Amino acid sequence: MSALEQSQSIEDPLVIGGRTLGSRLISGTGGFASMELMAQALTASGSEIATVALRRIEMPKTGAGQRGSLVDVLARAGVEVLPNTAGCHTARDAVLTAKLAREAFGTDWVKLEVIGDEETLLPDAPELLAAAEELVDDGFVVLPYTTDDPVLARRLQDVGCAAVMPLGAPIGSGMGIRNPYNLTLIREAVSVPVVLDAGVGTASDAAIAMELGCDAVMVASAISRAADPVKMAQAMKAAVEAGRLARLAGRIPRRLYATASTPEEGLAQL
Amino acid sequence: MRVADRGGGGVIVLNGEQVELPHGVSLLATLQSIGITDESKGVAVAVDGEVVPRTHWEAYSLHDGARVEALTAMQGG
């Protein structure tokens, strides 16, 4: 842990792209059984921003499109929209989607996703970097979903990304943080905020991410697809706070053998 | 930016569906046919892969074969 971190306190807010966020938990909006449940879970999570996707408006004959209702529900819950480019497979599509999101929601923030593989939904690194550079040049605050690769994280920072969002495991897999060493290396490689994205399955995964030095955690499926999303949202909120506190507190080193916590001195000779 | 009335009408593709349009119909009128106005919140439109800002919808005339994507917020991520 750096000297800078030691001087920080649990109350210190997260700053991304010059903007201060009180909550270090970013939520997704997908996968909830209902919009009402989503709103309750978002409130319980304490998240200030939540990701949304852009999709075609339903044509009148294919169903009654509830246009604007998601944006309205998020506004009522006091949660700001973080548009994502989910489903984009090329830099071109991701850049156009980000520009459409800017038009639709009036925000220049974008969670940049460029997917390279349908089975794993892993990012396409070259396309991601190209899209990030183009969007930064166009004035966007870019938060890229990336593999847990310290070199790529640094390249994304170098082109001007406001944060990096490495995965712990594939999206929706709930497999937790498969390579904590890479997250540690990413934390050391970049100075922009590191937001763990994808892989969180339960609260302890979020706590581990924060203990490893992540500045925030993004959780979607682990909340929305939990048996009780509102309870899980509360658990995630507590886990992010606990993990952050533990990081700032500084954990003891791991040792193979025991180290007595009770002094030997004064032990009775029985 | 294309000027209204230069379009010749014909068939456009709106969100993947073919739609027949009379001559000179604006993008705004086309969007209104699926319930979108230039006051609709959380909506964005691209024509042939380019964003068309809502302030331009009324003056934008669709050409034959135009590909229109009208998008809005969906739960995700």
Interface residues (C-beta under 8 A of the other chain):
Chain A: G28 T29 G30 G31 F32 M35 M38 T51 V52 A53 L54 R55 R56 I57 M59 P60 G65 R67 G68 L70 V71 D72 V81 P83 N84 A86 L96 K99 L100 A101 E103 A104 F105 K111 E113 A220
Chain B: L14 N15 G16 E17 I34 G35 I36 S40 K41 G42 V43 A44 V45 A46 G49 E50 V51 P53 R54 E69 A70 L71 T72 A73 M74 Q75 G76 G77
